[in-house]
Each structure stands twice: as C-alpha cells, then as structure tokens.
Amino acid sequence: MARKTKSRSAAQAAVKKRSTAKAAARSSARKAVKAKARTVTPKKTARAKQRIAISHHREEDFKADGLRAYAKYRDLGIAAASHGLAQAHVIRLQGPCNPEEVSKLHFHAVDFQMVYVLKGWVKTYMEGEGETLMKEGSAWTQPPKIKHMILDYSDDVELLEVILPAEFKTVELKA
C-alpha cells in the first residue's frame, strides 16, 4: 500500500508540475502578445517646435493674394510660426458686394474653421443652417466640408478667420 501511495504521490506531483509549466507558458505567451500589441501602437510624430507670432496692424499688410479676388487678406504669421498646423488672417471683403462673383457654393477640406466678425456684417448660407446675418462680434465655426457661401456683406466688413491646417483644398460646386 505504501508503494501505491508513493506512486500516486509521484504521479500527482508530475501532473502538478506539468500543469504549472503549462500555466507559466500560457502566461508568458499572453505577456508576449500584449507586448507585441503595445509596440504596434502608432507613435505620435514629433512636430517642429512652434514659434511666437506677433502681428501689428499695418495697412500695407492687406494683400489681394488670397483665395478670393474680391478680398484682401492680412496674414497674421500663424502658418509660418506653427509650421503649417494652422493659419489665421484678417479678411476685408471689397465692396460693393457682387453676388455673381461672391455667391458661389463651395466647401473647404479642413479640420477646423472659425470666423469672427471684427467690423461690419456678412450674410452667409451654410448647409443645414440656412441664411444667417453675422454682425460685428458674431462668430461661427464651419465643420469640415460643409457647403456654404457668402450672400452679401457691408462695404466695411472685416473678418478674422482661423483654419486648420494652414494648407487646404477648396472645392467650388456647380449650381
């Protein structure tokens, strides 16, 4: 009987040892899978260090070299300082408003766009919002690729526009 007990104890010990070894192997395999999963996660790319951008008002900084022929733009230096992360400019729409030139439905392929009325007023159309009169102190965001257009504006309108990223595509839509 002592022999059987000893044999049984040895067999049980061997089974326990194998069981422990299998559990350790499974645990190691799980750790390896988790470690691999962690290394696969994409790392954020380092952005170039942003610089300070200071822009003081000067009339000669308003240029007719922007997106629209009926507007003058004053670049605030944000695109250069942020290495293309964002752009900001003051826009003066040249009056009087000519709807044939101005009122063209379009959208911008941007991540973010915000406009603030510094002076005067502008009447806009935005898909899902309809016509809206924006006056001095009004601000709005335009979600990415929202269809919109300018309908009318005062002769003295000035807008502050902030867009991400600095370089983007504008798509004019056929009426």
C-alpha positions, -999 to 999 in steps of 0.1 A, spaced: 0 0 0 29 23 8 42 17 -28 8 27 -43 6 59 -22 42 68 -32 34 61 -69 2 81 -67 20 110 -50 48 110 -76 22 109 -104 2 137 -88 34 157 -84 43 152 -121 8 162 -132 10 193 -109 45 201 -123 32 198 -159 2 219 -151 23 246 -135 46 246 -166 17 249 -190 2 278 -169 36 296 -170 38 291 -207 3 305 -213 11 334 -191 44 341 -210 25 338 -243 -1 363 -231 26 387 -220 44 384 -253 11 391 -272 4 421 -250 40 433 -255 37 430 -293 3 448 -292 19 477 -273 48 480 -298 24 481 -328 5 512 -315 15 541 -337 36 567 -321 28 604 -325 52 621 -348 71 649 -334 61 683 -346 85 711 -353 87 735 -323 62 764 -327 75 799 -327 59 831 -313 40 851 -339 34 887 -333 15 908 -359 7 945 -356 -18 962 -377 -3 978 -408 -25 989 -438 2 977 -463 -1 941 -450 -36 937 -466 -29 919 -499 -52 908 -527 -33 875 -530 -57 851 -512 -84 826 -521 -109 852 -534 -103 880 -559 -129 902 -541 -110 901 -508 -78 914 -492 -60 893 -467 -37 902 -438 -16 871 -428 -10 870 -391 21 848 -393 4 818 -377 11 793 -405 48 800 -405 51 800 -367 31 767 -364 48 750 -393 15 746 -412 -6 734 -382 -29 764 -385 -34 797 -403 -51 829 -392 -58 861 -412 -79 891 -413 -101 894 -444 -115 925 -459 -142 918 -484 -141 945 -511 -174 963 -516 -199 967 -530 -208 930 -529 -214 914 -564 -235 883 -559 -225 869 -593 -188 868 -581 -193 861 -544 -223 838 -541 -207 805 -552 -215 773 -532 -182 757 -521 -166 738 -493 -131 736 -477 -113 703 -469 -102 714 -434 -101 700 -399 -113 732 -383 -125 766 -394 -137 796 -373 -147 831 -384 -152 862 -362 -167 894 -375 -144 923 -364 -163 950 -382 -194 954 -404 -217 925 -413 -219 895 -436 -248 874 -447 -239 837 -452 -256 805 -462 -245 772 -446 -259 738 -454 -282 727 -426 -283 762 -411 -297 783 -440 -291 821 -442 -276 839 -413 -267 875 -408 -234 878 -389 -227 912 -373 -197 928 -355 -189 904 -326 -206 874 -342 -185 842 -346 -192 808 -361 -175 775 -369 -178 757 -402 -175 720 -399 -152 702 -423 -165 701 -459 -198 720 -450 -213 736 -481 -215 773 -477 -214 807 -495 -214 844 -488 -247 861 -499 -240 897 -491 -218 919 -470 -212 955 -459 -186 977 -476 -166 978 -444 -166 942 -433 -135 927 -417 -134 890 -406 -109 871 -385 -105 835 -398 -86 806 -382 -82 774 -402 -65 741 -395 -44 730 -413 -28 760 -430 -28 744 -464 -62 730 -476 -83 724 -507 -113 745 -516 -139 728 -539 -163 750 -558 -196 733 -565 -217 737 -597 -251 754 -591 
